[in-house]
């Protein structure tokens, strides 16, 4: 059985998770071709070897075409995109579970229902690519169980569609209920709602 352990010493986001999985052996070209099955447009993905503080790393990016409008989406729109793709049932199931958890968190903080909540930034193509891409990458590596370290959230404020929000953002804080947090003095958003949703949905446990 293959296990994956995410050491989130500097937080977690969708692109960070994908960069780590590519660095662990996922073929970026194959990942890109598989993601094309979603039938989405107006974006391109990139992966490159970089150095962070003198150490080798892989950076994953989703670049959105600013000339193409990306609509706000409800959960059923995202579920339809995933269901109508040619991806495996495991990838579809994991991705829908992540978005379902994210929708419930967003609904809680907005006083809505998960069927009605708008995903705003989270419903954008970037988040769909990040979530589905992470589930695809885990399948490519044949990962059966996932574990994570305690999660640092960062501190300060972040600007989003709703204005200036505290860190962790409300949805992130909701997602990280009952998850051990790592103390940090770092200013800025270290863990995003997308990163928190992926790890809290798919991880067995959190700890050393």
N, C-alpha and C positions, 0 to 999 in steps of 0.2 A: 504494500500500500504506500502510495506517495503522499507526503504531507507538505504543506506550505506554512511557514511561519513568517508573519509580517512584523518586523521590528520597526515600530512607528516612532522612532526617536525624534523625528522632526514633523510629526503629524501624518495626515493621510488625505489624499485627494484622488479623483479618478485618474488623472494623468500620472500621478506618482505611482499608483498601483500598477498601471499599465507599463510604465517605464521599468519598474522592478521585475515584472513578469517577462518582458522582452529581454532584459539583462539576464534573466534566469534561463533563457533558451528558446523563447517563442520567436518564430520567424515573422518579422514585421511585415514582409511582403505578403505572406499567406494570411496574416491577420487582416490586412487591408482588403484582400480579395474576398475574404469571408464576410467582412463588414458591409461590402457592397450589396450583399443579399438583403439588407434592410430596405433598399430602395430609396434611401434618403439622398438629397442633393444639397448643394450650397456649402460644402465643406471639403477640406482635404486634411489628411493626417500625415504627420512626419515623425521620424524617429532618428535620433543621431547620438553618437557617442560623444560625451562631453567630460569635462573635469569639474568637480565641485570641491572647492577647498583642497585642491591637489589630488583628489581621488577620482578614479574612473567611474563613470555613471552613464545611464541611458536616459535621455530626455524624450518624452512622448508629447506631441502637440496636436491639438485639433484646431485648425484655422477655419474660421467661419467667413464665407463670402459676404461682405457687408452690403452688396447690391441685391442680395436675395433675402426677402423677408422670411423669418422663421416664426411661425405662429406660437402663441401660448397654447399649451395642450393640457387636456384632462387625462386622467389615468387610462380611460378606455381608448383614447387615440394612440397612446404609447403601446398599450396591450395589442391593439390591432396591427401596428407596425411590426411588432415582434412576432405575433402569431402568423402573419402573412409572409414572413421571411422563409428562406430555405434552410434555416439553422437547425441544429439538432434539438431534440426535445429537452435534453439536459440544459443546454444554453438558454432556451426559451424559458424554461421553468425557473432557473436561477435568476435570470434578468427580470422576469415578472415579479418574483418574490422581492427583489431589491426595490423595484419601483413601487410595489404595494406598501412596503414598509415606509418608504420615503413619503408616499401620499398620505399615509396615516399620521406621520409626524407633522407634515405641513398642515393637514386638516386640524390637528389638535391646537397648533399655535395660532391658527387663523380663525378658530371657532367655527369650522365648516365640517363637511363630511368628505371622506376620501373620494367619493364619486364626483363631487362638485369642485374640489380644490383645483385651482390653476397652478401649474408647475413653474410659471415664469421662467427664470434662468434654468431651473432644473429640467424643464420640459424641452429646452433647446436641443438642437442636434448634438452639441458637444457632450451633454450629459448622457444622451442615449448612446452615443458612440463609446463613452467611457464605461458605462455600466455593461452594455452588451459586449464590448471589447474585453473587459475584465473577465466576464464569464466565458467568453471564447478562449482567452489565453489560458485560463485554468484548465479547460477541457484539453487544449493542445498539449499542455504539460502533464496531462493525466493525473491531476491533483484530485484526491478523493476527500481529504479532510484539511481544514484551514484553521489556523490558530493565529492570535495576534497578541502583541504586547499591550500594556497600558497605553492610553491615548493622550497625548498632549494637545490642548486645543488652541494655545496661544492666548493673547490678551489684547485689549484695546477695542477698536471699533472697525467695522467694515461697511462699505457702501454697496447697497443692492437696490433692487427695484422699489423696495419699500422705504428707502432712505438710509440713514445711518443706523446701523444695528450694533449691539454689543457682541463681543466675541467671548464664548462661542455664540454663533447665530442661533436664534430660537429653535429652528428645526434641528440643528446639530446638537444642541443641548438636549432636546427631546429624544433624539436617536441614541444618545449616549447615556441614558438613564440606566443605572445598575452596571455600567461598564467602568472598570477602574481607570482613573485619569492619572496621567503623569504630570507632576508639578513642573512648571517652566516659567521663566521670567521673560520669555521671548515675546516681543510685540508683533502683532499681526495674526492673520487667520492661518493657523497651521493645519487644521482639519476642517474640511468642507462638508456640507450636507451629503454630497455624492459619495465622498470617501467614507464618511461615517455610515451611510446606508449600506454600501458594499460590504464593509467589514462586519457590521453588527448583524447583517442578514446571513452571511456565509460562514462566519467564524464559529467554531465549537465553543471555545473559551478564550478569555483574555488574561494574560499574566506573563511571568518570566518564561 
